[in-house]
Amino acid sequence: MLKQRTALQSEIRLRPGFGDALVANNESDLTLSQRAAVLGIEIHGFHRVYRTHARGIRRRLEPHESFGVAELIRNRLRLRGIHVQVLPVGPSDFVVVHQQRDTSGQHTEGRLPGVVRKVLREALVALNVCSTPEVRIAIGIGEPHAGINGLRRSHQEATRALEVVRLVGDDDGDGTISQAGSYSILTATPTHEGQLFVRQYLESLLDYDRKNGGEYVKTLVTYFEEFGNIQQTSDRLFLHLSTVRYRLKRIEKITGLSFAPRRRPALAAARSQACTPVRR
């Protein structure tokens, strides 16, 4: 009994440690691999990482509460034939690591986010940590990659996808990094200025694209990446010059941005915030 209790206490301590180390991305491959091995994560296979964020939580979960929620999610998924490791991260977020035999994972990708969201919502309500009657849970999904560096990369992709899901206002939705497309560039910078830029100028454009199936965000990002060169923007997007000019006029109207020459210093600053390279 004492041995079992010691093992349980050790796992309660190790799981958040591994999750936080994955998030911080500041440990060596060897150290992270050793942590993974202790938790039963086979690092040589393919892994797809899911990152959750719950909105409406009024306090940090205690370590034993986080462990209990993680175990509940893992056991519910196991009943459906999906074997994962669930790691607490921060106050109330979780990282779900799903080992896959191949890179498709189509048989589980559709089911897993829904199960995780349902179980996590039920657990948070039962723990009485919610500040609102309805807990909204967003989930970002990375692509499957092999090895310890692949695990890091999938987590980075899941984090970026989660940021995009939240940025477009879908606090109870989920999305993959491949679905994020050009939107992911707008979340590449963690700076306060970058977030202000997105909120001030681009929320209306994001909303317009989402409602109308447009590609104004993609056009704007490409225009920034080409340093305001309309011809190069046209070439990259395979669009006629007049189409690019029309889109830029519409973007000015929707966002309030100005592409006039006198505004180039401001656009240069905007470009630096919107086009920070995505780290792999």
N, C-alpha and C positions, 0 to 999 in steps of 0.2 A: 504493500500500500504506500509506504514512504517513498519507494523507488518510483512508483507511478506518479506520485504527487510531484516529486522532484523533476521528472521528465516533462510533466505538464507545465510547471513553472518555467522551465528552460525554454520550452517552445513558445510560451506567451512572451518571453523576452526576445527570442530570436526572430520571430516573424516580423514584428514592427521594425526591428533593426535591419533586416534584409530589405524590407520595403522602403525604408528611409534612405538606405544606402543606394538603392536603385534610383530613387528620385534625385538624390544629391549628386550622383554620378562622379563621386570623388574617391572611390576605392579602386585598388588595382584589380585586374582580371582574376588573379589568383585568389585574393581575399573574397571577392564576390562569388567566385566559383565554389569556394569552401563553404561559404554561408548557404549557397544554393544546395549543395550536397547534403548538408545537415538537415535541410527541410525536405529532402527527397525530390528536388527539382533536377532532372537529368539535363545538363546544359548542352549536351552534344546534339540534341534533336532540334526540331523546329518549335518555336514558341510564338504564340500570338498573345499579346498583352491587352487587357482591358483596364481602363482607369475610370473610376466612378467619382462623382461629386454630388453630394446631397445639399440642396438649398432649403433653408428653414430649420437649421440645427442651432439650438441656443447654448449648447455647452460641448466641450471636448469629451469624447468617450474615454472612460477609464480603460487601462490596459486589459483587464479581464473582460470588460464589455466588448471591446474591439475583437478580442480573441473569440468570444462567444458568437458574435455576428459572423466573423470569418468562417468559423466551423459550421454554422448553420447554412451559409451560402454553399460551402464546399459539399456538405452532405446532401443538400437538396439537388445539386447538380449531379452528384454521384448516382443518385437514384434514377436519373435520366441517362445514365451511361456516359456522362461527361466528367472526366477527371481533371481537376484543377488544383492549384494552390492559391489561396486567398491571403493577401498581405495587407494589414492595416497601414495607412499612411496619413500622417498629420492628425488633425483633430477628429475627422470623421470620414475620410476618404479611404478607398480600398483599391488595391491593384490585384487583378485576377490574371494568373499566368496559366495559359492553357497549352499543354504540350500536344503537338500534332505530328502525325506520321508523315504528312505531306504538306504542301503549301496551300491547299485549297480550303479545307475546313468548312466547306459549304453546308455540310450536314449539321453542324453545330452553331455556325455563326449566327443563324437566324434565331435560334432558341436561347442561346446563352444570355444575351443582354436582357431579354424579357424576364427570365428566371431571376437573374441577379437583381434587377430593379424591384421585382415583386417581393423577394425575400428581404432585401435590404430595407425597403419601406416598412414592411411588417415589423422587422426587428427594431427599427428606430422608434416607431410608434409605441411598441411594447416597452421600450426603455424610458419612455417619457422624456425624450430629449428634443422634441420638436417644438419650434416656436410658432408654427402655423398648422392649421388643421390638415393640410395636404402637403406632404413632403414630395418635392420634385427632385428626380434623380437623373442627371445627365451622364452619359457613358461615351467615352472615346475609345476607338478600336484601332490598334496598330496592325500592321501586316505581319505575317509569319516569317521569322528569320531564324537562322541556325547559329548555335554557339553562344558564348557569353556576350560577345559584342552584338549578336543578333537580338539577344534578350534586351540589351540596353536600347538598341535601335527601335525595337517594337514598342518599348515603353515610351520613348521620345515621341514616336508617331501617335501613340494613344493619347499622350498628354496634349500634343498639338491638335489632334482631332477633337478632344474634349473642349479645348479653348474655342475652337471654331463653332462647335455645337452651342456653347454658351453665348458666344459673340452674336450669333444670329437669333438669339432669344428663345432657343428650344431647350429650356431647362429640364424637360422631362423626355428628351429624345436621345438618340445615339447616332453616331456616324463614324465612318472609317476615314483614315488619312487620304485614301484615294478619292473619296467623295468630297473631301474638303477642297481639293483643287487649289485655285488661286487664293481662296480665303485663307489658307494656311500661312501664306506669306504675311498677311496682315497681323498675325499673332506671333511672328518670329521674334519680336523684340519684347523683353520683359520690362522695359523702362516705363516710368510714369508718363513721360512725354509721348511715347508710342501709344499708350492706351488712350491718352487724351486726344491724340490725332484721330484714332479710330472712332472714338465717341463723337467728336465734334464734326468730322467731315464724312465719315464713311458709313455710319449706321443707316442713314437714309438710302444710300446706294446698295448696301447689303440687303436691306428690306425690299427695295425695288426689284433686285435680281431674284430674290426668293419668291416674290409674288408673281413675277412676270416671266420667269425663266430666261432672264436676260444675261448678258455677258459683259456688263459695264465694269464690274470689278476686275475681271480678267483684262479688259482693255486698259483700264487705269494702271494696273500693276505693270503691264507690259510697257506702257508709255513711260512710267517712272524708270523701269529697268533700262530703257533705251534713252534715258536722259532727255526726254521731251522731243525726240526725233520722230516726227510723224511718219516719214518714209520707212524707217526701220521698224516702227510699230506696225505699219501696214504689211510689211514683208513677213514679219514673224507671225502675224495673225491670219495671213493669206486673205487680206481684205483690201478693197479698193481704197485709195486715199480719201475719196469723198465720204466713204462709210466711216472711216476712222475720225475724220473731222466732225461728222454728224454726231458720232458717239461722244466725242469730247465736249461738244456743245451741250448735249443732253446731261453729261456728267456735271458740267458747270452749273446747270440749272437745278439739278437734283441735290447737289452737295453744297453749293455756294463757293466751291473752289474757283479760282480764276487761273487760266493758262496764259494770260497776257504777259508780255515780256517784263513789265515792271514787277510782276509777281514771282519772277523766277527764284529769287533768294528764298522766299517762303516755300516754294515748291521743292527746292533742293533739300530743305529741312524735312519736308513731308516725305520726300523720297527716301531719305535716310531712315525714317521711322518705319515706312511701309515695306521696304525692300531689304531689310537686314537678312543676310543669307541664312538659310535653314541649316542648322547643324545636324550632322548625321553621326 
